[in-house]
Amino acid sequence: MSLQSILEEIQGTLSTIAPALSVILIILSGMLYAFAQMQPAEVRGKYTTYAISMFIGGVIIAAITVAAPMIAQKSQGILVP
């Protein structure tokens, strides 16, 4: 197996998993945020912080998923001598 085929296999796997993971993180962050609003003030901030972090993680994964094919296409010219 060549390096290119290994990288293409990894890219294919990640491109199928990443959108679902992004949606799951965003949905779970909304559920956690709603749960945080029902908690006392002492723990509400902690849960809200977790929810916001999960949401940002989902958005970052979505952005990387959209940008990955463009990055791969641009870097392909660099890798080929």
C-alpha positions as CSV (number, residue, x, y, z in Angstrom):
1,M,0.0,0.0,0.0
2,S,1.3,3.4,-0.9
3,L,1.1,6.4,1.3
4,Q,-1.5,8.0,-1.0
5,S,-3.9,5.1,-0.8
6,I,-3.6,5.0,3.0
7,L,-4.3,8.8,3.2
8,E,-7.3,8.4,0.8
9,E,-8.7,5.6,3.0
10,I,-8.4,7.8,6.1
11,Q,-9.9,10.7,4.3
12,G,-12.9,8.6,3.2
13,T,-13.5,7.2,6.6
14,L,-13.3,10.6,8.3
15,S,-15.5,12.2,5.6
16,T,-18.3,9.7,6.4
17,I,-18.0,10.0,10.2
18,A,-17.4,13.7,10.6
19,P,-20.8,15.1,9.5
20,A,-22.7,12.7,11.8
21,L,-20.4,13.5,14.7
22,S,-20.9,17.2,14.1
23,V,-24.7,16.9,14.2
24,I,-24.6,14.7,17.3
25,L,-22.4,17.2,19.1
26,I,-24.6,20.1,18.2
27,I,-27.8,18.3,19.3
28,L,-26.2,17.1,22.5
29,S,-25.0,20.6,23.3
30,G,-28.5,21.9,23.0
31,M,-29.8,19.2,25.3
32,L,-27.1,19.9,27.8
33,Y,-27.7,23.6,27.6
34,A,-31.4,23.1,28.3
35,F,-30.6,20.8,31.2
36,A,-28.2,23.4,32.6
37,Q,-31.0,26.0,32.7
38,M,-32.9,23.7,35.1
39,Q,-30.0,23.4,37.6
40,P,-29.1,25.7,40.5
41,A,-26.8,28.6,39.9
42,E,-23.8,26.8,41.4
43,V,-23.7,24.1,38.6
44,R,-25.4,26.0,35.8
45,G,-22.2,27.7,34.7
46,K,-20.3,24.5,34.5
47,Y,-22.9,22.7,32.4
48,T,-23.3,25.8,30.2
49,T,-19.6,25.9,29.6
50,Y,-19.7,22.2,28.6
51,A,-22.6,22.8,26.2
52,I,-20.9,25.8,24.5
53,S,-17.7,23.8,24.2
54,M,-19.6,20.9,22.5
55,F,-21.3,23.3,20.2
56,I,-18.1,24.9,19.1
57,G,-16.5,21.5,18.6
58,G,-19.4,20.5,16.4
59,V,-19.1,23.7,14.3
60,I,-15.3,23.2,14.0
61,I,-15.8,19.6,12.8
62,A,-18.3,20.8,10.3
63,A,-15.9,23.5,9.0
64,I,-13.1,21.0,8.7
65,T,-15.3,18.6,6.9
66,V,-16.3,21.2,4.3
67,A,-12.7,22.5,3.9
68,A,-11.0,19.1,3.8
69,P,-11.6,18.3,0.1
70,M,-10.3,21.7,-0.9
71,I,-7.2,21.4,1.3
72,A,-6.5,17.9,-0.1
73,Q,-6.9,19.1,-3.6
74,K,-4.5,22.1,-3.1
75,S,-1.9,20.0,-1.2
76,Q,-2.0,17.2,-3.8
77,G,0.1,19.5,-6.1
78,I,2.6,20.0,-3.3
79,L,3.0,16.3,-2.6
80,V,3.5,15.2,-6.3
81,P,7.0,16.0,-7.5
